[in-house]
Amino acid sequence: MAIVNIIFPIMLIVALGYGLTRAGFFSKEQIAGLSKFTFYVSIPAFLFTNMLAAPFAQSIDPSSLLAFYLPVLFVFAVGYQINRYFGAKTQQRSDASAVFALGCSYSNTVIVGLPVITAALGKAMIGSIFMIITFHSAILFALTFVLAARSQQQGFSWRNFTRSMVFNPVVLSIGLGIIANGLNIRLGQQLDDGLALLAKPALACALFVLGANLSFYRIGDNWRFALLASAVKILLLPALVYLMADKVFEFSAQNTIMLVLLSASPLGVNAYFIATEIKQYESTLGSTVVLSTLLSVLSYSLWLAWLI
């Protein structure tokens, strides 16, 4: 019953977004407008206000970063080699392999992972969560683009990549929150209240938009590779994170649960956008977003039953 109480409200919002959009109540243009508000206004306000209030003295822990990112990088390498040896011969190049590796390792940390963790543990771990999220996109996207550049004529531009990361709303809001927190900047009651109002609908809107966007994707012909990527993402990765957190670093139960649930998140939709930019495995990663999101309900249930 405790597991149902954690997962049901989250999946209800996702299902509502999917059902209403699938039924035609919301158009693709309307969802695009809601997505823009969610990811460029509400979520940045949510991330900034929480980073501003986060207890950094208790949150900065290099061992937590290692326990999370060492398995992530290992799984990325596994995904890369899977495609190099078992992908179609026309897609065994480094750009396709890098995209498939991203599909095996990139987590939907903000939209799905954060609501699940806060529902399970409360807001006590939110500072630690944000410290991990801060580096997530930068590390995996940079690695993907660098490896993909080996097969592409235009090569990799650090300038373009740095610009896209700096102005990414998630990275920017977290970074500004860290700076304001470190400098002990106070915004004043009126501005705090205004940002709090903007931040309140962030997670609900993000989950609703996730469900709505799932209605636009289809499980493509390459569903076997999508299922393989989903299995690696939501089964192998959290298992490795659990081993690192519990057996190697011997973290507390709360830290271990936080890291495992974060890594058990489904594939983030940004990985699909990277695939469309590199023009490799677009259909596969779109299908992986759908499959891993659906299967993450089972994955989360298993990990919550095991750890809580």
DRENDORO-85371 format. One record per atom (N, C-alpha, C): x negated, y negated, z. Coordinates in steps of 0.05 Angstrom, whole numbers, plus 32768, in hexadecimal, padded with zeros to 4 digits. Each point is the difference from the previous one (the first is absolute). Layout:
XYZ
...
REM end
This chain:
7FF080188000
80107FE88000
7FEF7FE78000
7FE98000800E
7FEE7FE98001
7FF57FFB7FE4
7FF980157FF2
7FF57FFD7FE5
80157FF47FED
8019800A8002
80167FF57FF0
80047FE38006
7FFF7FF8801A
80037FE48007
7FEB7FEE7FF4
7FE8800B7FFC
7FEB7FF07FF4
80037FFE7FE2
800580167FF3
800080017FE3
801B7FF77FF3
80168006800D
801A7FFC7FF3
80057FE27FF9
7FFC7FED8012
80057FE47FF9
7FEF7FF77FE8
7FE780097FFF
7FEF7FF97FE9
800A800B7FE6
8006801A8000
8009800D7FE8
801C7FF67FF8
80107FF78013
801B7FF57FFA
7FFD7FE77FEF
7FEE7FEF8008
7FFC7FE77FF0
7FF580067FE5
7FED80137FFE
7FF580077FE6
8017800C7FEE
80108012800C
8016800C7FF1
80157FEC7FF8
80057FEC8011
80137FEB7FF9
7FF67FF07FE8
7FE67FF98000
7FF57FF17FE9
800280107FE7
7FF9801A8002
800180127FE8
801D80027FF6
801380068013
801B80067FF8
800E7FE87FF3
7FFD7FE8800D
800E7FE87FF6
7FF47FF87FE5
7FE680037FFC
7FF47FF87FE7
800680157FEA
800080198007
800780157FED
801D7FFD7FF7
80117FF78012
801D7FFD7FFA
80057FE67FF0
7FEC7FF07FFC
80037FE77FF1
80087FE88010
80028003801A
80087FE98011
7FEB7FEA7FFF
7FE680087FFF
7FEA7FEE7FFC
7FF380057FE5
7FFA7FEB7FF1
7FF280037FE7
7FE280008004
7FF180077FEC
7FE380008002
7FF67FE48005
800C7FEC7FF4
7FF87FE48004
80057FF7801D
80168008800B
80067FF9801C
7FED800D8013
7FF980197FFB
7FEC800E8011
7FE57FF37FFD
7FF97FF77FE8
7FE77FF27FFB
7FFE7FE78011
80177FF18001
80007FE88011
7FFD8006801D
800E8015800A
7FFE8008801C
7FE4800A8006
7FF4800E7FED
7FE480098003
7FED7FE98003
80047FEB7FF0
7FEE7FE98001
80027FF2801B
80197FFD800A
80037FF4801A
7FF280118016
8005801B7FFE
7FF680128014
7FE180008001
7FF380037FE9
7FE380047FFF
7FF07FE67FFF
800D7FEA7FFA
7FF17FE77FFF
80087FEC8016
80158006800E
80097FEE8015
8004800E801B
801280148001
8007800C8019
7FEA8011800C
7FF580127FF0
7FEA8012800A
7FE87FF08008
7FF77FEC7FEF
7FE97FF08009
80057FF1801A
80197FF68004
80077FF3801A
7FFE80158017
800A80187FFB
7FFF80158014
7FE480078007
7FEF80047FEC
7FE480088004
7FF17FEA800E
80047FE77FF8
7FF17FEA800B
80077FFC801E
801A80008006
80087FFB801C
7FF780178012
800080187FF6
7FF780168011
7FE180008003
7FF27FF97FEB
7FE37FFE8003
7FF87FE98012
80107FEB8000
7FFA7FE98011
80038007801D
801380138006
80058008801C
7FF280198008
7FF2800D7FED
7FF3801A8006
7FE97FFD8014
7FFE80138013
7FEA80008013
7FE7800C7FF3
7FEF7FEF7FF3
7FEA800B7FF1
7FEB800D8012
7FFD7FF78018
7FEC800C8012
8006801E8004
801A80087FFE
8007801C8003
8003800E7FE6
80017FF17FE9
8007800C7FE7
7FE880077FEE
7FEA7FF18003
7FE980057FEE
7FF18018800A
800180167FF1
7FF480198007
7FF4800D7FE8
7FE57FFE7FFC
7FF4800B7FE8
8005801E7FFD
8002800F8016
8005801C7FFE
801C80067FF4
80137FEF8005
801B80047FF4
7FFE7FFC7FE2
7FF17FEC7FF7
7FFC7FFC7FE4
7FF280187FF3
7FEC800B800D
7FF380187FF6
801280187FFE
801080048016
801280178001
80157FFF7FEA
80077FE87FF7
80147FFC7FEB
7FF380017FE4
7FEB7FF07FFD
7FF57FFC7FE5
7FEE80167FF6
7FF2800F8012
7FF080167FF6
801280157FF3
80168009800C
801280127FF2
800C7FF47FE6
80067FE68001
800C7FF37FE8
7FEC80027FE9
7FE77FFA8005
7FEB80007FEB
7FFB801D7FF7
800180138013
7FFC801C7FF8
801680097FEE
80197FF98007
801780087FF0
7FFF7FF37FE5
7FF77FE77FFF
7FFD7FF27FE6
7FEC80107FEF
7FEA8009800C
7FEC80107FF1
800C801A7FF7
8010800D8011
800D80197FF8
80137FFC7FE9
80117FEB8001
80127FFA7FEA
7FF17FFA7FE6
7FEA7FF38002
7FEF7FFA7FE8
7FF780197FF3
7FF680138011
7FF580197FF5
801680127FF6
80177FFF800C
801780117FF7
80067FF87FE3
80027FE67FFB
80067FF87FE4
7FE980067FED
7FE77FFD8009
7FE980057FEF
8000801D7FF6
800980128011
7FFE801D7FFA
801A800C7FF6
80177FF5800A
8019800D7FFA
80147FEF7FF0
7FF97FE77FFC
80117FEE7FF0
7FFF80087FE2
80137FF57FF1
7FFF80057FE3
7FE67FF67FF5
7FF6800D7FEB
7FE67FF97FF5
7FFE7FE37FF7
80177FF67FF7
80007FE37FF7
80007FED8018
8004800A8019
80027FEF8017
7FEB80078016
7FEA800C7FF7
7FEB80078013
7FEB7FEA8003
80057FE97FF4
7FED7FEA8001
80017FF3801C
7FEC7FF08006
7FFE7FF4801B
80177FED8006
800B7FF27FEC
80167FED8006
8019800F8009
800780157FF1
801780108008
7FFC800E801B
7FE8800A8004
7FF9800E8019
80027FEC8018
7FF77FE87FFC
80017FEC8015
801D7FF98007
80107FFD7FEC
801D7FFA8005
800D8017800E
7FFB80197FF8
800C8017800E
7FF68001801D
7FE67FFB8004
7FF57FFF801B
800E7FEC8011
80067FE87FF5
800F7FEC800E
801C800A8008
800C800F7FEE
801B800C8005
7FFF80148016
7FE9800C8006
7FFE80148016
7FF97FF3801A
7FF87FE78001
7FF47FF58018
800C7FE5800A
800F7FF27FEF
80097FE58007
801B8002800E
80027FF48018
801780038011
80127FE77FFF
801A80058002
80137FEA8002
80017FF7801E
7FEB7FF38008
7FFC7FFB801D
80147FEB800B
80067FEB7FF0
80107FEA800A
801E80077FFF
800980097FE8
801D80047FFC
800B8018800F
7FF180168001
800A8019800C
7FF18006801A
7FE580007FFF
7FF180088018
80057FEF8018
80007FE57FFC
80047FEE8017
801B8004800E
801780017FF1
80198005800E
8001801B800F
7FF480157FF5
8001801A800D
7FEF7FFF801A
7FE97FF37FFF
7FEE7FFF8017
800D7FEF8016
800B7FE87FF9
800C7FEF8014
8019800D800C
800E80107FF0
8017800F800B
7FF880168013
7FE9800C7FFA
7FF680168011
7FF17FF68019
7FF07FEB7FFD
7FEE7FF78015
80067FE5800B
80127FF17FF4
80047FE48007
7FEB7FEF7FF4
7FFE7FE78009
7FED7FED7FF4
7FE57FFF800E
7FFB80138012
7FE77FFF800E
7FE880047FEE
8003800F7FEA
7FE980077FEF
7FFE7FED7FE8
80117FEC7FFF
80027FF07FE7
7FE67FF27FF9
7FF07FF88013
7FE67FF37FFA
7FED80147FF3
7FFF8018800A
7FEF80157FF4
800980077FE4
801B80017FFC
800A80077FE6
7FF77FEB7FEC
80037FE68007
7FF97FEB7FED
7FE280007FFA
7FEF80078014
7FE480007FFA
7FF980157FEB
800E80178000
7FFC80157FEC
800B7FF77FE5
80187FF58001
800D7FF77FE7
7FF07FEB7FF1
7FF27FEF800F
7FF07FEA7FF4
7FEE80097FEA
7FF380178004
7FEC800A7FED
800A80147FEC
801980088003
800B80177FF2
80007FFB7FE1
800E7FEB7FF7
80027FFB7FE4
7FE57FF97FF4
7FF17FEF800E
7FE67FF77FF6
7FED80177FFA
7FFE80138012
7FED80167FFD
800980127FE9
801A80098000
800880137FEC
80047FF47FE4
80097FE87FFF
80037FF37FE6
7FE57FFA7FF3
7FED7FF78011
7FE57FFA7FF5
7FF3801A7FF6
800380158010
7FF4801A7FF8
800C800A7FE5
801B7FFD7FFE
800E80097FE8
7FF77FF07FE7
7FFF7FE68003
7FF87FEF7FE9
7FE380047FF8
7FEE80038014
7FE480057FFA
7FFC801A7FF0
800D80158009
7FFE801A7FF2
800D7FFF7FE5
80177FF37FFE
800E7FFE7FE7
7FF07FF07FEB
7FF17FEC800A
7FF07FEF7FEE
7FEB80107FF0
7FF88017800B
7FEC80107FF2
800B800B7FE5
801B80017FFD
800C800A7FE7
800C7FEA7FEF
7FFF7FE7800A
800D7FEB7FF1
7FEC7FEB7FF7
80067FF57FE9
7FED7FEE7FF3
7FFC7FE6800F
80167FF6800C
7FFE7FE5800D
7FF18001801A
7FFC8018800C
7FF180028019
800F7FF58017
7FF37FFD8017
800C7FF88019
7FF77FE48007
80127FEF8008
7FFA7FE48007
80047FFC801E
7FEB7FFC800F
80037FFB801C
800E7FE68005
7FFC7FEC7FEE
800D7FE78004
801F80037FFE
8009800E7FEB
801D80047FFE
800B80118017
7FF180148008
800A80118015
80017FF0801A
7FEB7FF18006
80007FF08019
80177FEC8000
80057FF37FE9
80167FED7FFF
801B800D8005
800480187FF4
8019800E8004
80048009801C
7FEA8008800E
80028008801C
80057FE98013
7FF17FEA7FFB
80027FE98012
801D7FF47FFF
800C80007FE8
801A7FF57FFD
801780158002
7FF880188007
801580158006
800F7FF78019
801B7FFF8000
800E7FF58017
7FFB8010801A
7FFC801A7FFE
7FFB80108018
7FE57FF9800B
7FEB80017FEF
7FE57FFA8009
7FFE7FE4800A
800C7FED7FF2
7FFE7FE48007
800D7FFA801B
8018800B8004
800F7FFB8019
7FF1800D8018
7FF680187FFC
7FF1800D8016
7FE67FF08005
7FF27FF87FEB
7FE77FF18004
80057FE6800E
80147FF17FF8
80067FE6800D
80088005801D
800F80168006
80088006801B
7FE880068011
7FEC800F7FF5
7FE88006800F
7FF07FE78006
7FFE7FEE7FEC
7FF17FE78005
800E7FEF8015
801A7FFD7FFE
800F7FF08013
7FFE800B801C
8001801B8002
7FFE800D8019
7FE47FFC800C
7FEB80037FEF
7FE57FFD800A
7FFA7FE48009
800C7FEC7FF3
7FFB7FE48007
80147FF68015
801280138009
80147FF98015
80117FE97FF7
800980007FE7
80117FEB7FF5
801D80068009
800D7FEB8009
801D80028007
80107FEF7FED
8016800A7FF5
800E7FF37FEC
80167FED800A
800880038019
80167FF1800B
801A80107FFF
80117FFA8013
801980108003
801180007FE8
80047FE87FF3
80127FFE7FE9
7FF680117FE8
7FE67FFE7FFA
7FF580107FEA
8000801E8007
7FFA80078019
8002801C8009
801C800B7FFC
80147FF18008
801B80097FFD
800880037FE2
7FF77FED7FEF
800680027FE4
7FF380197FF3
7FE780058006
7FF380187FF6
800C8019800B
800980008019
800D8017800B
801A80077FF2
800F7FEB7FF8
801980057FF1
7FF9800C7FE4
7FEB7FF67FF3
7FF8800B7FE6
7FF7801D8003
7FF380068017
7FF4801B8004
801480158007
80177FF8800C
80138014800A
800A80147FEB
80077FF67FE8
800B80147FEC
7FEA800F7FF1
7FE77FFC8006
7FEA800A7FEF
8001801E7FFC
800180108016
7FFE801D7FFD
801A800B7FF4
80177FF58009
801A80097FF4
80017FFB7FE2
7FF87FE87FF8
80007FF97FE4
7FEC80117FF0
7FE98005800C
7FEC80107FF2
800A801D7FFC
800D800B8014
800B801B7FFD
801780017FEC
80117FEB8000
80167FFF7FED
7FF57FFE7FE3
7FEC7FEE7FFC
7FF47FFD7FE6
7FF280197FF7
7FF3800E8012
7FF4801A7FF9
801580137FF5
80168003800E
801580127FF7
800B7FF77FE5
80047FE67FFC
800A7FF57FE7
7FED80067FE9
7FE67FFC8005
7FED80047FEB
7FFD801E7FF9
800580128013
7FFF801C7FFA
801580087FEB
80167FF18000
801680057FEC
7FF77FFA7FE4
7FEB7FF07FFC
7FF67FF97FE6
7FEB80147FF5
7FF580108012
7FEB80137FF8
800D801B7FF9
7FF2800F7FF0
8009801B7FF9
7FE880138004
800680188008
7FEB80148002
7FFA800A7FE4
7FE87FF97FF6
7FF980047FE4
7FF9801D7FFA
7FF680047FE7
7FFA801B7FF7
7FE8800C8010
7FEE7FEE8009
7FE9800A800F
80068003801D
8017800C8006
80098002801C
7FEE80128011
7FF380147FF4
7FEF8012800F
7FE87FF1800C
7FF47FEE7FF0
7FEA7FF1800B
800A7FEB8014
80187FF67FFC
800C7FEE8014
8005800E801A
800980197FFF
800580108018
7FE68006800E
7FEB80067FF0
7FE58006800C
7FF67FE7800E
80027FE97FF3
7FF67FE7800D
80107FFA8019
801A80058000
80117FFC8017
7FF880128017
7FFA80197FFA
7FF880138015
7FE57FF8800C
7FED7FF87FEF
7FE67FF7800B
80047FE88011
80127FED7FF7
80037FE7800E
800E8004801C
8015800F8001
801080018019
7FFB80198011
7FEF80127FF6
7FFA80188010
7FE280018006
7FEF80007FEC
7FE380028004
7FF57FE8800F
80067FE87FF6
7FF57FE8800C
80067FFD801E
801A80018008
80057FFE801D
7FF480178011
7FFD80187FF4
7FF48016800E
7FE27FF98006
7FF37FF57FEC
7FE47FF98004
7FFD7FE98014
80127FEC7FFF
7FFF7FEA8013
8005800B801C
801280138003
8006800C801A
7FE6800D800B
7FF2800F7FEF
7FE8800D8009
7FEB7FEC8009
7FFD7FEB7FF1
7FEC7FEB8006
80087FF2801A
801A7FF98003
80087FF08017
80018011801A
800A80187FFE
800480108018
7FE880118007
7FF3800C7FEC
7FEB80138005
7FE47FF38000
7FFB7FED7FEE
7FE67FF47FFE
7FFD7FE88013
80127FED7FFE
7FFE7FE88011
800F8003801B
801280148002
800F80058018
800F7FE7800A
800F7FF57FEE
80107FE88007
801780088013
800C7FEB800C
801880048010
801780097FED
8014800C800C
801780097FF0
800C7FEA7FF0
80037FE8800B
800C7FEA7FF2
7FF07FF77FE8
7FE67FFE8003
7FEE7FF97FE9
800280157FEA
800080198008
800180167FED
801A80007FF0
80167FFC800E
801A7FFF7FF3
80017FE97FEC
7FF67FE98008
80007FE87FEF
7FF180067FE6
7FE8800B8002
7FEF80057FE9
800C80157FED
800B8015800C
800C80167FF1
80197FF67FF1
80117FF2800D
80197FF67FF3
7FF97FEC7FEA
7FEC7FF08005
7FF87FED7FEB
7FF6800E7FE7
7FF080158004
7FF6800F7FE9
801580127FF4
80158007800E
801580117FF6
80147FF07FEF
7FFD7FE67FFE
80127FF07FF0
7FFF80087FE3
80167FFD7FF1
800080087FE4
7FEE7FED7FEF
7FFD80077FE7
7FF07FEF7FEE
800D7FE47FFD
7FF07FEC8003
800A7FE47FFD
80047FF97FE3
80157FF07FFB
80077FFA7FE4
7FEA7FEF7FF3
7FEF7FF3800F
7FEA7FF17FF3
7FED80127FF0
7FFE80198008
7FF080137FF1
800B80037FE4
801A80017FFE
800D80027FE5
7FF97FE77FEF
80007FE9800D
7FF97FE77FF1
7FE380017FF6
7FEE800B8011
7FE480037FF7
7FFE80147FE9
801080158001
800080137FE9
80097FF37FE6
80157FEF8002
80097FF27FE8
7FEB7FEC7FF6
7FF17FF58012
7FEB7FED7FF8
7FE9800E7FF2
7FF98017800B
7FEA80107FF4
800980117FE8
801B80037FFF
800D80107FEA
7FF8801D8001
8001800B8018
7FFC801D8004
8013800A8015
800D80177FFA
8011800E8013
80177FEE800B
800B7FEF7FEF
80167FEF800A
801880118008
800880137FEF
801780108006
7FFB80128018
7FE7800B8002
7FFA80118017
80017FF1801A
7FF57FE88001
80007FF28019
801C7FF58007
800F7FF97FEC
801C7FF88005
80108017800C
7FFB80187FF5
800D8018800B
7FF68007801C
7FE67FFB8004
7FF58005801B
800C7FEE8015
80057FE77FF9
800D7FED8012
801A800C8009
8010800A7FED
801B800B8007
7FFD80198010
7FF080137FF7
7FFE801A800D
7FF47FFD801C
7FEA7FF18003
7FF37FFE801A
80137FF18014
800F7FED7FF6
80137FF28012
80158013800A
800B80107FEE
801580148009
7FF480158013
7FE8800A7FF8
7FF480158010
7FF47FF6801B
7FFB7FE68001
7FF57FF58019
801380038017
801A80027FFB
801480058015
7FF9801A800F
7FF980157FF0
7FF98019800C
7FE57FFE800E
7FED7FF27FF3
7FE57FFD800B
80017FF1801B
800E7FEA8000
80037FF18019
800D80118016
8015800F7FF8
800E80108014
7FED8015800C
7FF0800D7FEF
7FED8014800A
7FEB7FF38013
7FF57FE97FF8
7FEB7FF48010
800B7FF5801A
80187FF47FFF
800C7FF68019
800780178013
800A80177FF5
800680178011
7FE7800B800C
7FEA7FFF7FF1
7FE6800B800A
7FF37FEE8015
80027FE57FFB
7FF07FED8010
800F7FF38017
801A7FFE7FFE
800E7FF28015
800D80138014
REM end
